[in-house]
């Protein structure tokens, strides 16, 4: 079965990107205000007066290395897109992969989440000359590989917290719910690739009900094509195509965690690997089930609570968490806006 969808009506097979105008502008302002509120709250903790001393004494060389590590994290994301496109014999530079990752993440943040991100990636790569097969793989699979890598880090973190008796009931519930959702999605896909007719029928039933709920026309061909993409993607990955993307996800998550570690080093308070991964993986996993864009507030508060609970001084925690979120979330988000506008204008 081909991964292409040539028999699907044009209006159902073409991915669309939400307009990057007032809609995103209206979403960006509340998010910035929310992020500012979170940062102000953290900065008004009792450790505020000590936090300024931490900032003044930070090692600039370590801060510079942290910024470099974050850049390399996005290089890993670009490499991930490149390897996914290469699975079907297409070519994509790492630089373009980085630009598309930043811009598509911005679109997904404000319109449609993972679906908006995937649609933006598909459209920009397809219009750049990448085949439909390659663009579809690059659109849908990066989040899967990155989430699997985060889940592995999260499991290590939970094991460490259990060992030191620091895992609270609320944290266990949140982490467990996230793993159940990720595991459930993976389980459905695994069941589907071995029960393909039943999976296609189930997908058609869900799509039909969803179309009825939205009062939209139902197109069976679109559902069959979607199921076909899942099957072809699985077949490609099963034949060994997963190795390159897995390495890309490892580079992305690994250098992102290294960014956080180097910020601890910059404050003069390096942490152990177990402490680092515990405070890193769990908050980012919890953000996946948050209704707030990018897990704003969830990541900061959870990271601060975890590191404080594991003995990191409060002033150090505040500085490191805010600096990490600034370079890993806020700066890429702000860069994503002009990049999305640029790609929208040039890749037509």
Helices and strands as residue ranges (DSSP letters): H 10-13, H 22-43, H 48-56, H 60-86, H 94-110, H 113-127, H 132-163, H 169-194, H 196-213, H 220-236, I 237-241, H 242-266, H 273-287, G 293-295, H 298-309, H 314-325, I 326-330, H 331-346
